[in-house]
Amino acid sequence: QVQLVESGGGSVQAGRSLRLSCAASVYTYRRYCMGWFRQAPGKEREGVAAIGTNGRTTYASSVKGRFTISQDNANDTLYLQMNSLKPEDGAMYYCAAYTVGCSGGTLNKAMYKYWGQGTQVTVSS
């Protein structure tokens, strides 16, 4: 069983940055595919960024060039650096992980077995 705990959310003005963290209860580096997802009120949960066990990263087109996903193997922590935030980036952000069929990263939420409780990001204009 993998437990994931997100942190780092908050309220910021458009154009500013935030860094989200996801602490895992097990050693995930190069063993689990990891991803960040977000869900705004009334909308479906969508993939934002993912990283595979081979280190390959994948981003949603809406965040490419602004967000960066990374892992700290020493601390079993996943990060999402979010720059140039926009009001439409506001949502609950979730960290997720899976192993079955894992190699490269995917934004397909159906692949992910383990989920955190989420951290709220609010971006004001």
C-alpha positions as CSV (number, residue, x, y, z in Angstrom):
1,Q,0.0,0.0,0.0
2,V,1.3,3.4,-1.0
3,Q,0.3,6.5,0.9
4,L,0.8,9.9,-0.8
5,V,0.5,13.2,1.0
6,E,0.5,16.5,-0.9
7,S,1.5,19.9,0.4
8,G,2.4,23.3,-0.9
9,G,-0.9,24.6,-2.2
10,G,-2.2,28.1,-1.4
11,S,-3.5,31.3,-2.8
12,V,-1.4,33.3,-5.2
13,Q,-1.9,36.1,-7.8
14,A,-1.6,35.3,-11.4
15,G,1.9,35.3,-12.7
16,R,3.4,34.0,-9.5
17,S,4.8,30.5,-8.7
18,L,4.1,27.6,-6.3
19,R,5.8,24.4,-5.7
20,L,3.7,21.4,-4.7
21,S,5.2,18.4,-2.9
22,C,4.0,14.8,-2.6
23,A,5.6,12.7,0.1
24,A,5.4,8.9,-0.5
25,S,5.3,6.2,2.2
26,V,7.4,3.9,0.1
27,Y,10.5,4.2,-2.1
28,T,9.0,5.3,-5.4
29,Y,12.0,6.6,-7.4
30,R,12.3,4.5,-10.6
31,R,9.8,2.0,-9.2
32,Y,6.5,3.8,-9.6
33,C,5.1,6.0,-12.4
34,M,4.0,9.2,-10.7
35,G,1.7,11.9,-11.8
36,W,0.0,15.2,-10.9
37,F,-3.7,15.7,-11.6
38,R,-6.1,18.5,-10.9
39,Q,-9.8,18.9,-10.6
40,A,-11.7,22.2,-10.6
41,P,-15.3,22.4,-9.3
42,G,-17.7,21.0,-11.9
43,K,-14.9,19.6,-14.1
44,E,-13.4,16.2,-14.6
45,R,-10.0,15.4,-13.0
46,E,-7.3,16.0,-15.6
47,G,-3.7,15.0,-15.9
48,V,-1.2,17.8,-15.5
49,A,2.2,16.1,-15.5
50,A,3.7,12.7,-15.2
51,I,7.0,11.0,-14.9
52,G,7.8,7.4,-15.7
53,T,10.3,4.9,-14.2
54,N,12.5,5.7,-17.2
55,G,12.5,9.3,-16.2
56,R,10.5,10.4,-19.2
57,T,8.1,13.3,-18.4
58,T,4.8,14.2,-20.0
59,Y,2.8,17.4,-19.7
60,A,-0.6,18.6,-20.6
61,S,-0.5,21.1,-23.4
62,S,-2.0,23.8,-21.1
63,V,0.9,23.7,-18.7
64,K,3.8,22.8,-20.9
65,G,6.7,25.3,-20.5
66,R,5.3,26.6,-17.2
67,F,5.1,23.5,-15.0
68,T,7.9,21.0,-14.2
69,I,7.6,17.6,-12.6
70,S,10.6,16.2,-10.7
71,Q,11.5,13.6,-8.1
72,D,13.8,13.6,-5.1
73,N,15.0,10.0,-4.8
74,A,16.7,10.6,-1.5
75,N,13.4,11.8,0.2
76,D,10.8,9.9,-1.8
77,T,9.2,13.1,-2.7
78,L,7.5,14.2,-6.0
79,Y,7.4,17.9,-6.9
80,L,5.4,20.1,-9.2
81,Q,7.0,23.5,-9.9
82,M,4.3,25.8,-11.2
83,N,5.4,29.1,-12.8
84,S,3.4,31.9,-14.5
85,L,0.3,30.7,-12.8
86,K,-3.0,31.6,-14.4
87,P,-6.5,31.8,-12.9
88,E,-7.5,28.7,-14.9
89,D,-4.8,26.7,-13.0
90,G,-6.8,27.0,-9.8
91,A,-8.0,23.6,-8.7
92,M,-7.4,20.8,-6.2
93,Y,-4.2,19.1,-7.1
94,Y,-3.6,15.4,-6.6
95,C,-0.5,13.3,-6.6
96,A,-0.9,9.7,-7.9
97,A,1.2,6.6,-8.5
98,Y,1.0,3.2,-10.2
99,T,3.2,0.3,-11.2
100,V,1.2,-2.1,-13.4
101,G,2.2,-1.3,-17.0
102,C,4.4,1.4,-15.9
103,S,7.4,2.6,-17.9
104,G,7.0,6.0,-19.4
105,G,4.7,8.6,-17.8
106,T,1.0,8.9,-18.7
107,L,-1.7,11.4,-18.1
108,N,-4.4,8.7,-18.2
109,K,-5.9,8.8,-14.7
110,A,-7.3,5.3,-15.1
111,M,-3.8,3.8,-14.9
112,Y,-3.2,5.2,-11.4
113,K,-3.9,3.1,-8.4
114,Y,-2.8,5.2,-5.5
115,W,-4.0,8.8,-4.8
116,G,-3.3,11.5,-2.3
117,Q,-6.0,13.6,-0.6
118,G,-5.1,16.7,-2.6
119,T,-3.9,20.2,-2.0
120,Q,-5.8,23.3,-3.0
121,V,-4.4,25.9,-5.4
122,T,-6.2,29.2,-6.0
123,V,-5.0,31.8,-8.5
124,S,-6.5,35.3,-8.5
125,S,-6.3,37.6,-11.4
